[in-house]
Each structure stands twice: as structure tokens, then as C-alpha cells.
Amino acid sequence: MENTITLNNGVKMPRIGYGVYQIPSIITEKCVADALNIGYRLVDTAQCYGNEKQVGRAIKKSQLARDEVFITTKLWGGRGYRDTVDSIDSSLKNLDLDYIDLLLIHEPTGDYLEIYRAMEDAYKAGKLRAIGTANFLEEHFKRLTANCTVIPAVDQVETHIFRQQKNLHRLLEENGVIHESWSPLACGRNGFFTNSVLLRLAKKYRKTAAQVGLRFLYQQDIVIIPKSTHIERMRENLDILNFEINENEINELYALEQGKSLFGWW
Ligand SMILES: NC(=O)c1ccc[n+]([C@@H]2O[C@H](COP(=O)([O-])OP(=O)(O)OC[C@H]3O[C@@H](n4cnc5c(N)ncnc54)[C@H](OP(=O)(O)O)[C@@H]3O)[C@@H](O)[C@H]2O)c1
């Protein structure tokens, strides 16, 4: 697997992946097959996306060796230890895999310390290669790390030019935790694709607004998982390795911060 970042337990994770949120399940298998075909090696799904089975089928049919693909899924609505054990087994079954590369708690709700304890045990039993969190902001992250035995490997949070999560990023870095961005293209909100700074830099580097926005995160060692149902956009989103934004331009992009979620979640 090329172009990876190393997690705090030595596992290597691709730095660019393919997200499958809101892809209708009828086309998910085809989209994931296209993504794998053109070089994606990380697929990000979740129990609540309702498409784990389709992701699993695309992986099987791709004939890629199991260790060439990195699969993330997320636990939804767990109520405690026993529930979580069953929930992990049902994801393994849906994905038709012997192990999951990265399992995240989808949100810091319910008794997340108990849920995480079950994840730690599944990790120690070899069902999961790495465990982590999603939507854990500073307070949740601090509470979890004060009460766990396995420090999360990854925290996946809303991160894009309009919500950059600088304080959280620093905290994660200090703790050796990888920052992963969800909605790296802001899901197109807030005029992302017509943003004047992105368009100016895109023109300069002969790239697109999407590529500049993704490169901005990539240069900060933030893992990105853009979603597209169009193969040419999937290609575009992967093609960000042959240019570099300079410090002044990064500062211009820092100034686009809005300090709040565009989605009203966390
Ligand atoms: N942990 C969480 O709570 C959470 C929450 C949200 C998302 N996620 C994860 O993060 C992934 C990405 O986030 P997201 O899907 O919300 O949003 P996103 O990747 O920021 O943006 C996706 C949107 O941008 C369009 N798009 C993609 N590439 C483009 C390009 N090069 N040019 C123009 N338009 C483009 C897509 O349309 P087309 O499909 O029509 O191309 C789609 O409408 C999800 O799929 C999911 O895996 C996690």
C-alpha cells in the first residue's frame, strides 16, 4: 500500500480514501469497484449508511489481496458492552471480512466508555486492527483517553476549509492520534466549489477547487475521504500529489475558518 500514514500501533493507513456516505445502496457496489479500480485503497463506510454489504461485495470481487485494502466502519447506537460485541460481529458479517482495519465509534453518545471497552477487547482479540472515534471533540477525547487502555488511533471529525479544527488537531497531534477529515469538500456547502480563494489557487496550479481544498488538508497530515459517485471526480480527488500550496496560500486558506459546523452536528 503506497502513500500511507502510520497509526500509533504501527498499522499503516492510506492518506486518501473513498467515503460512501449517502451513496444509494443500489450503486454502492459499482462505485466502490470503480474507486478500487482507479487506485483507492481505503473505503470508509458505517453501519448507519446501510451499505456495508455492498462495500464487502465490491472488495471480494476486486480480487485485491485482503491486506491491500483498508476498511473503516463505524458503530451506530450501541447501548453498552454486550450490544457492542454483537454489533462488531454484525459488521464483520455484513462486510464478509475476518477483521476490520479501523472501527470507530460514530458519535460520543450513550455510554461511550463502555462501548469503547468492548472495542478494546475486540481489538485485543484480533477482530480489529485499529480502533478510534468519530465526532469526538476536545472534551470527549479527553474524557475517553483518561479512561481507556488503548489510545484511539484516529479521530474522524468534520474538517474542511470552513471548519479546520485547529485546536483539536493540536490535541490529537500531541497524543499521537491521526486526524481524519469527514466532508473534506464541505459536501459542496457554503459555495465550496466556487470559493474565490480556491478558484484562484486552482488556476495557478492548473487544478480544481476540489483539489486545492483537499491538498490543504493533506499537507497538514489530515487523512481525507472525499465521496463521489462519478469516476472522473474520484480520479480528480486522488490526483493531488503533484503540487504544493505555499505558506502564504495556506494562511489565506486558514482565514476561511468559520468556527462552526456547517452541518449542525458536532
Ligand atoms: N463520521 C461522520 O459522522 C461522517 C459524517 C459525514 C461524512 N463522513 C464520511 O466522509 C465522507 C465524505 O464526506 P461527504 O460525503 O459528506 O462529503 P464530501 O466528500 O465533502 O463531498 C461530497 C460531495 O461533493 C461532490 N464532489 C465530490 N468530488 C467532487 C469534485 N471533484 N468536484 C465537484 N464535486 C465533487 C459529490 O457529488 P457527486 O457524488 O455527485 O460527485 C458530493 O455531493 C463520507 O462519504 C463518509 O464516508 C463521516
The ligand as an SDF file (V2000), in Angstrom:
LIG
                    3D

 48 52  0  0  0  0  0  0  0  0999 V2000
  -18.1220   10.3190   10.7880 N   0  0  0  0  0  0  0  0  0  0  0  0
  -19.1280   11.0380   10.3730 C   0  0  0  0  0  0  0  0  0  0  0  0
  -20.0220   11.4360   11.1580 O   0  0  0  0  0  0  0  0  0  0  0  0
  -19.2070   11.4060    8.9260 C   0  0  0  0  0  0  0  0  0  0  0  0
  -20.0970   12.4010    8.5080 C   0  0  0  0  0  0  0  0  0  0  0  0
  -20.1390   12.7270    7.1450 C   0  0  0  0  0  0  0  0  0  0  0  0
  -19.3010   12.0720    6.2640 C   0  0  0  0  0  0  0  0  0  0  0  0
  -18.4460   11.0950    6.7010 N   0  0  0  0  0  0  0  0  0  0  0  0
  -17.5350   10.3920    5.7610 C   0  0  0  0  0  0  0  0  0  0  0  0
  -16.8420   11.3410    4.9690 O   0  0  0  0  0  0  0  0  0  0  0  0
  -17.0580   11.0770    3.5920 C   0  0  0  0  0  0  0  0  0  0  0  0
  -17.0090   12.3420    2.7640 C   0  0  0  0  0  0  0  0  0  0  0  0
  -17.9490   13.2820    3.2350 O   0  0  0  0  0  0  0  0  0  0  0  0
  -19.2640   13.6910    2.4250 P   0  0  0  0  0  0  0  0  0  0  0  0
  -19.6390   12.5770    1.5460 O   0  0  0  0  0  0  0  0  0  0  0  0
  -20.2580   14.1730    3.4180 O   0  0  0  0  0  0  0  0  0  0  0  0
  -18.8320   14.9820    1.6220 O   0  0  0  0  0  0  0  0  0  0  0  0
  -17.6020   15.4490    0.6730 P   0  0  0  0  0  0  0  0  0  0  0  0
  -16.7340   14.2990    0.3230 O   0  0  0  0  0  0  0  0  0  0  0  0
  -17.0290   16.6490    1.3130 O   0  0  0  0  0  0  0  0  0  0  0  0
  -18.3900   15.9420   -0.6180 O   0  0  0  0  0  0  0  0  0  0  0  0
  -19.1600   15.0890   -1.3940 C   0  0  0  0  0  0  0  0  0  0  0  0
  -19.9710   15.9350   -2.3830 C   0  0  0  0  0  0  0  0  0  0  0  0
  -19.1000   16.6330   -3.2750 O   0  0  0  0  0  0  0  0  0  0  0  0
  -19.3420   16.2030   -4.6300 C   0  0  0  0  0  0  0  0  0  0  0  0
  -17.9990   16.0400   -5.2230 N   0  0  0  0  0  0  0  0  0  0  0  0
  -17.0660   15.1280   -4.9050 C   0  0  0  0  0  0  0  0  0  0  0  0
  -15.9250   15.3360   -5.5870 N   0  0  0  0  0  0  0  0  0  0  0  0
  -16.1470   16.4130   -6.3670 C   0  0  0  0  0  0  0  0  0  0  0  0
  -15.3510   17.1180   -7.2960 C   0  0  0  0  0  0  0  0  0  0  0  0
  -14.0900   16.7430   -7.5400 N   0  0  0  0  0  0  0  0  0  0  0  0
  -15.8980   18.1930   -7.9300 N   0  0  0  0  0  0  0  0  0  0  0  0
  -17.1830   18.5810   -7.6670 C   0  0  0  0  0  0  0  0  0  0  0  0
  -17.9960   17.9320   -6.8040 N   0  0  0  0  0  0  0  0  0  0  0  0
  -17.4780   16.8680   -6.1550 C   0  0  0  0  0  0  0  0  0  0  0  0
  -20.1140   14.9150   -4.5270 C   0  0  0  0  0  0  0  0  0  0  0  0
  -21.0110   14.7970   -5.6120 O   0  0  0  0  0  0  0  0  0  0  0  0
  -21.0480   13.5110   -6.6080 P   0  0  0  0  0  0  0  0  0  0  0  0
  -21.1470   12.2830   -5.7500 O   0  0  0  0  0  0  0  0  0  0  0  0
  -22.2560   13.7790   -7.4240 O   0  0  0  0  0  0  0  0  0  0  0  0
  -19.7690   13.5700   -7.3830 O   0  0  0  0  0  0  0  0  0  0  0  0
  -20.8940   15.1120   -3.2310 C   0  0  0  0  0  0  0  0  0  0  0  0
  -22.0480   15.9030   -3.4670 O   0  0  0  0  0  0  0  0  0  0  0  0
  -18.4340   10.3870    3.5990 C   0  0  0  0  0  0  0  0  0  0  0  0
  -18.7160    9.7280    2.3870 O   0  0  0  0  0  0  0  0  0  0  0  0
  -18.2960    9.4810    4.7860 C   0  0  0  0  0  0  0  0  0  0  0  0
  -17.5330    8.3420    4.4650 O   0  0  0  0  0  0  0  0  0  0  0  0
  -18.3850   10.7620    8.0130 C   0  0  0  0  0  0  0  0  0  0  0  0
  1  2  1  0
  2  3  2  0
  2  4  1  0
  4  5  1  0
  4 48  2  0
  5  6  2  0
  6  7  1  0
  7  8  2  0
  8  9  1  0
  8 48  1  0
  9 10  1  0
  9 46  1  0
 10 11  1  0
 11 12  1  0
 11 44  1  0
 12 13  1  0
 13 14  1  0
 14 15  2  0
 14 16  1  0
 14 17  1  0
 17 18  1  0
 18 19  2  0
 18 20  1  0
 18 21  1  0
 21 22  1  0
 22 23  1  0
 23 24  1  0
 23 42  1  0
 24 25  1  0
 25 26  1  0
 25 36  1  0
 26 27  1  0
 26 35  1  0
 27 28  2  0
 28 29  1  0
 29 30  1  0
 29 35  2  0
 30 31  1  0
 30 32  2  0
 32 33  1  0
 33 34  2  0
 34 35  1  0
 36 37  1  0
 36 42  1  0
 37 38  1  0
 38 39  2  0
 38 40  1  0
 38 41  1  0
 42 43  1  0
 44 45  1  0
 44 46  1  0
 46 47  1  0
M  CHG  2   8   1  16  -1
M  END
$$$$
